[in-house]
Amino acid sequence: MTDGFFFEELSDFKKDLLREAGKVFKEETESFLKQEARKLSNIQKKIAKQDVGTTGKNDDKSYHKRFKVSKLYGTEYEKFIKALNSAPHSHLIEYGHKTQNGKFVPGRYVIKSSENQFKNEFVGDCDKFLSEYFDDLGEH
């Protein structure tokens, strides 16, 4: 099972255009990806505050303080970036766990629900980015 989404909503043509834009407008594409990952991370924080709540802890291991955006990975043609939670117990909150007395605590699925909430906005932002890309190509 993988977390995240990989442009399922985009057609093959749009995927090819994004790859091509990544070659021609490398800095703009990287900036766009970072901006989108920050938006997703903010949605994750918002959902976590609503669904998980706070336990009153203010230390560095707190679940709410560990939402991050990774660096860019990939090749020249395909780049990706992660919006994740680096808390050591984040997988327990996400997928559920058993307590010491055997009671099952169901998962909150913060990452999955933020992904579902962000999908349409991401597709719209990709469309907007591609239209700017074509506008810039027309000016040359």
C-alpha positions as a printed NumPy array, in Angstrom:
array([[  0.   ,   0.   ,   0.   ],
       [  1.371,   3.399,  -0.89 ],
       [  0.496,   6.725,   0.607],
       [  0.106,   9.701,  -1.642],
       [ -1.273,  10.174,  -5.064],
       [  0.445,  10.027,  -8.373],
       [ -1.525,  12.173, -10.778],
       [ -4.361,   9.627, -11.162],
       [ -6.722,  12.467, -12.031],
       [ -4.494,  13.813, -14.783],
       [ -4.581,  12.489, -18.296],
       [ -1.48 ,  11.047, -19.932],
       [ -1.253,  14.169, -22.064],
       [ -1.141,  16.439, -19.008],
       [  1.449,  14.172, -17.39 ],
       [  3.636,  14.516, -20.479],
       [  3.16 ,  18.281, -20.453],
       [  4.2  ,  18.468, -16.798],
       [  7.324,  16.439, -17.553],
       [  8.141,  18.713, -20.475],
       [  7.546,  21.808, -18.332],
       [  9.931,  20.33 , -15.777],
       [ 12.676,  20.216, -18.378],
       [ 12.14 ,  23.699, -19.835],
       [ 11.099,  25.557, -16.663],
       [ 13.058,  23.624, -14.043],
       [ 13.054,  26.276, -11.293],
       [  9.39 ,  27.146, -11.796],
       [  8.382,  23.484, -11.693],
       [ 10.355,  22.84 ,  -8.512],
       [  8.844,  25.93 ,  -6.908],
       [  5.371,  24.791,  -7.945],
       [  5.899,  21.343,  -6.413],
       [  7.181,  22.823,  -3.137],
       [  4.224,  25.209,  -2.974],
       [  1.745,  22.377,  -3.551],
       [  3.418,  20.201,  -0.912],
       [  3.171,  23.058,   1.61 ],
       [ -0.538,  23.423,   0.829],
       [ -1.032,  19.696,   1.414],
       [  0.936,  19.839,   4.665],
       [ -1.259,  22.694,   5.912],
       [ -4.37 ,  20.653,   5.137],
       [ -2.851,  17.712,   7.024],
       [ -2.243,  19.936,  10.07 ],
       [ -5.794,  21.256,   9.954],
       [ -7.327,  17.775,   9.731],
       [ -5.044,  16.484,  12.492],
       [ -6.157,  19.255,  14.851],
       [ -9.816,  18.461,  14.139],
       [ -9.696,  14.653,  14.144],
       [ -6.846,  13.743,  16.461],
       [ -7.07 ,  16.589,  18.949],
       [ -4.273,  17.591,  21.242],
       [ -2.999,  15.798,  24.301],
       [ -1.524,  18.85 ,  25.977],
       [  2.043,  17.884,  25.151],
       [  4.218,  20.675,  23.851],
       [  7.423,  18.732,  23.308],
       [  9.22 ,  18.1  ,  20.036],
       [  7.781,  14.584,  19.72 ],
       [  4.247,  15.915,  19.456],
       [  2.305,  14.562,  16.49 ],
       [  1.009,  18.002,  15.517],
       [  4.44 ,  19.596,  15.339],
       [  5.995,  16.968,  13.094],
       [  4.258,  17.642,   9.76 ],
       [  6.971,  18.322,   7.196],
       [  7.664,  18.8  ,   3.527],
       [ 10.645,  16.834,   2.213],
       [ 13.213,  17.918,  -0.313],
       [ 12.655,  17.269,  -4.014],
       [ 13.559,  13.801,  -5.263],
       [ 13.66 ,  12.197,  -8.67 ],
       [ 15.314,  12.54 , -12.01 ],
       [ 15.52 ,  15.386, -14.463],
       [ 12.294,  14.188, -16.056],
       [ 10.242,  13.173, -13.023],
       [ 10.345,  14.932,  -9.682],
       [  8.427,  14.314,  -6.498],
       [  8.163,  15.728,  -3.008],
       [  6.63 ,  14.341,   0.162],
       [  4.268,  15.907,   2.671],
       [  4.547,  13.691,   5.741],
       [  4.515,  13.4  ,   9.501],
       [  7.848,  12.406,  11.013],
       [  6.591,  11.62 ,  14.526],
       [  7.679,   8.129,  15.587],
       [  4.097,   7.187,  16.457],
       [  2.404,   8.727,  13.406],
       [  1.709,   5.323,  11.835],
       [ -0.209,   4.331,  14.981],
       [ -2.426,   7.403,  14.734],
       [ -2.876,   6.954,  10.988],
       [ -3.735,   3.245,  10.861],
       [ -4.804,   2.384,  14.418],
       [ -3.269,   0.222,  17.112],
       [ -3.955,  -1.98 ,  20.107],
       [ -3.402,  -0.613,  23.587],
       [ -1.607,  -2.542,  26.31 ],
       [ -4.928,  -3.834,  27.673],
       [ -5.923,  -5.198,  24.241],
       [ -8.397,  -2.487,  23.238],
       [ -8.191,  -1.479,  19.577],
       [ -7.937,   2.246,  18.837],
       [ -9.104,   2.871,  15.264],
       [ -6.953,   4.848,  12.852],
       [ -7.655,   8.496,  12.09 ],
       [ -6.411,   8.377,   8.466],
       [ -5.228,  11.98 ,   8.52 ],
       [ -2.935,  11.559,   5.499],
       [ -5.561,   9.736,   3.439],
       [ -8.347,  12.221,   4.174],
       [ -6.062,  15.193,   3.457],
       [ -5.129,  13.554,   0.16 ],
       [ -8.794,  13.177,  -0.771],
       [ -9.52 ,  16.771,   0.201],
       [ -6.541,  18.141,  -1.739],
       [ -6.897,  16.146,  -4.984],
       [ -9.274,  18.489,  -6.815],
       [ -7.348,  21.585,  -5.779],
       [ -4.105,  19.977,  -6.952],
       [ -5.534,  19.097, -10.355],
       [ -6.807,  22.674, -10.729],
       [ -3.427,  24.074,  -9.744],
       [ -1.713,  21.798, -12.289],
       [ -4.063,  23.056, -14.982],
       [ -3.272,  26.644, -14.018],
       [  0.468,  25.951, -14.007],
       [  0.281,  24.303, -17.432],
       [ -1.678,  27.222, -18.884],
       [  1.025,  29.607, -17.611],
       [  3.619,  27.294, -19.149],
       [  1.94 ,  27.51 , -22.556],
       [  1.576,  31.272, -22.249],
       [  5.315,  31.567, -21.618],
       [  6.092,  29.319, -24.586],
       [  3.931,  31.506, -26.844],
       [  5.949,  34.594, -25.95 ],
       [  9.238,  33.126, -27.225]])
